[in-house]
Amino acid sequence: MEIKTSKQYNQGIGKYKVLSSNAGVGAIVATKWGGFIMPKTSSDWVFVSAVSQYLKNNPSDVPDYKKIASETGVEIIEDNRFVGFLKDTEGMTHLRCLVTIPHISLNQNNICEVKEHPAYIRYKEEHPTVEGLSESTFTIPAIVFPRWFYSRKTSFLRPIEDWIRIWKEKGCNGGDTKYFAPPRDPDIKTNRKQYDDHLPDGKNMVHGLLEQVSMVLICPNGHISDIPWRQYFSAKLDGQNVTEEGFDLFAYQGRPCTGSRTGEHELQWLENRNHAESFGTLKCNCCGKSVSLEGIMNLQPLCRGDKPWEGVGKKDFIPCRKKPLNVESSTMRWAMVTSNSVYYAENFSSLFIPDCYGKGDSYLDDKQQKVLNLMVDKWFCKYEQKHPGATRKDYIDAIGVDELISKADDSDYAVDEDDMTKIVNVFWGIGQDDHTSDVREKYRFDEYEVFQNNSVSMNDSDKLRFEDIVLPVSLQKYFTKIQQVHTLGMSSTQINFSRVSMPQPQINDDGTIEYQNRMKIFKEAPEDVLVMPANQSFGEGLFFSISEEALAEWESLHKEELKNHYASIVHHDETYENIYRKMLKGGVPKFFLLHTFSHAIMKELEFSCGYPTASLSERLYFSDRMCGVLIYTADGAEGSMGGLVWQGQPSLIEGIIHKAMQRALNCASDPICWENDAQMNYAACFSCAMVSETSCEERNVGLDRRALVDENFGFFKDILQQ
C-alpha cells in the first residue's frame, strides 16, 4: 500500500500488544512502511488523560465507574483488588481506576473508522447534542524514532526536523508536510502522481522514501538516544577515543567545518560495499573530510538521561547515575533497533476475584474500597496540609478508629469497627501475618485460597466460575483437588520497562522485593497518577492443588537424594539470583516439581487435544504455604470456548496426567537431557519440558523431569506402574 498522507500513517497494533514487550511505551516498533516508531508516554494517551481530567475535576467524588464511562466514552475496568495492589507496590497512592485500551480497526487506506466504533456510537446515543469522540480517543500517539535519516540518492544524513525544513523550502507537494509521511526524500521524485485537488499543478509528484538509521544508544537505567552523529564525526576527526567508557560524546565541541558558512559539518552516509563487516564511512560534503564507522559498536558515552517518548527536543536533561548507589555517571551502549536488549517490559497480570470472595487484610469489598479512596484522596491530604511531613501512622494515631468510622458515616458509607480496621491495615500497607512483607506472594495466596477453600464458585459471581471434580482414585494421593474453571477474568498492565538487561527483582531477607533500573510508562510522579491503562480478558482453565501431605512425605523420604541432586543449583548465574531465592524460600525440590508438572500438562494438552502451548498460560502458586498451578487460556486463543474445561473431566484428566508422566520419561535428546545439571535447569529442553516463552511465568527456568518420574525419587513414579 502506498502511504500518501499523514492520515494513512497509522500503524495497526493489537490492544494486547500495546502493554507488552512488543509495542509498549518507549519501545521501538517496526512499521508497515519499513521504518520505526516509538509509542509515547501513557500520560499522553487521550483516553487515559480524559479520565484523569474527569477525576481531577471531581476530586471529592468516590469513583462512579458507570458515570465516568458515560461522560468520557472510555471503558473502565472494575478491579479494586488490582488497583490496591498497584497502590501498594508501585507507589501510586492516588490511583483511582484502570481504563481499557480501545480496540480500533483500520480500513484499506490505513485510516481509523472512528464513527463506526461501538464506543463512539454509544457515546453519541447518550450525548446526542454533544460532538462525538475524536479520533485521538482511539489511538496511541507515537514519534518517529530513531530521528536520523539519510538519502538513498544524495547520501545526506540529517535529523528528521532538517528533512522537514528542506521539504518546505523546496515546496515539495506544495510544502505540505502531510505528504511527507512516511519520511520522504525531497530529492527523489518518482513517476507516480499525487492526486489531490488541493495541490497545485506540477507539484503533485510522489517522492521516494528516506532511509532510517538503525542504530541507537541505550542506558541500563532505561534511557535511549540517537547517536549524536555530528559530535561523533567531529570527535573522530580530532582523534578522540570515542569508544572510551564514559566519553562525553553528547557535549563534545569540535572544531568548526572550514568549508561551511555555519561551521557545521554537512554529513553524508557512504556505505562500504567492499567490507561486509563495516557500516561504511561518514563524509562532510563541505570540507571533504571523512571518518570510518569502524568500531562504532563499542561506543560507551555518558548518558544524558534522554526520554524521547516523553517529548521530542527536551532540553532539561537530568544527569543519569548508576543505580543503586547513584554516585557514578551511567554509560550508554550501542544497539541495533531490532535488538532484544533495546526493550524489556515488566508486565503484571491479576486474576479477577469478585467482591463476594473478599477476605484477608489486603482485599476490600466495594464499600470498603470507597472509604479507603476517601481516606487517601481527601482526609489524609487535608491532614498533611496542616501537618507537613506527617506519616499515615501519625494520621491514624491522631484521628483514631472511632473518628474514622464517624467520618465514613458522614460520607454515607456506614462501616463497623472490623471494616475500619481492615481499611486502616490496607491504608498502612501492612497486614497481620508473617508473609505480608512479600506483597506479591500475598497477592497470589489470596487467589490460591479462593480455589482452595471453595468447592464451587459462589452463585452471584459471573466473572469467576469453578467447581471441584471428583478425584480419580489414582490421583487422590497426589492432589488435594483439581478444579474446572469455567470462567475467569484476567486483568493485565505494563508496570515498568528497562533496557540493556532484563530487570531482576531482588528478594530481600525480610521478604520485600526491590527492582532496579526500571522506567515508568507514565511521566508524572507515581503519587500523581490517577489512571492506568490495562486490558481485561476472559477465558477458562484448570486448577491443580498438589497435596502438601504428599509433598512433605516425598521431601522427607528422599531428603538426601534431593539435596544431592540439586546441589549444583548453588553455582547459578547472577541472572537467576531472584528465582533462586524464591526457590530457597518455598523449597527447591518443590519448585522444580510444580513448575515441571505445569509444563508437562501443557505439553500433553498439545499432544492429546491439539491446543498449541502458545495459547495456554500458567499461573504458579508457589511459596512455603502453597503449591498449585492454574493452566488457563484467554479469549481469542484456541481452547477458549470450553475445550480446555472439557479436558478436566475425571476420566479425561486422569488419562492426561498419566500420559504426561509416561511422556516425561523420554526425550529425543536423552541421555544428554536426562543427565543435564547445568545452571537452573536439569532434565529439561525444548524437546520435552520447555514451552513457549509467552506461556511460562519463569522464562523456562526451574525445570526437571526427574523431579516427576525418576525411578528413585520422582514424585509421580508410582503412577508409572498403574
Secondary structure, 3 states (H helix, E strand, C coil): CCCCCHHHCCCCCCHHHHCCCCCCCCCCEECCCCCEEEECCHHHCHHHHHHHHHHHHCCCCCCCHHHHHHHHCCCEECCHHHHHHHHHHHCCCCCCEEEECCCCCECCCCCECHHHCHHHHHHHHHCCCCCCCCHHHHCCCEEECCCEEECCCCCEEEEHHHHHHHHHHCCHHHHCHHHHCCCEEEEEEEEEECCCCCCCCCCCEEEEECEECCEEEECCCCCEEECCHHHHHHHHHCCCCCCCCCCCCCCCCCCCCCCCCCCCCCEEEECCCCCCCCCCEEEECCCCCEEECCCHHHCCCECCCCCHHHCCCCCCCCCCECCCCCCCECECEEEECCCHHHCEEEEEEEECCCHHHCCCCCCCCHHHHHHHHHHHHHHHHHHHHHCCCCCHHHHHHHHCHHHHHHHHHHCCCCCCHHHHHHHHHHHHCCCCCCCCCCHHHHHHHHHHHHHHCCCECCCCCCCEEEEECCCCHHHCCCEEEEEEEEEEEEEEEEEEEECCCCCCCEECCCCCEECCCCEECCCCCHHHCCEEEEEEEEEEEEEEEECHHHHHHHHHHCHHHHHHHCHHHHHCCHHHHHHHHHHHHHCHHHHHHHHHHHHHHHHHHHHHHCCCHHHCEEEEEEECCEEEEEEEEECCCCCCCCHHHHCCCHHHHHHHHHHHHHHCCCCCCCCCCCCCCCCCCCCCCCCCCCCCCCCCCCCCCCCCCHHHHCCCCCCCHHHHHC
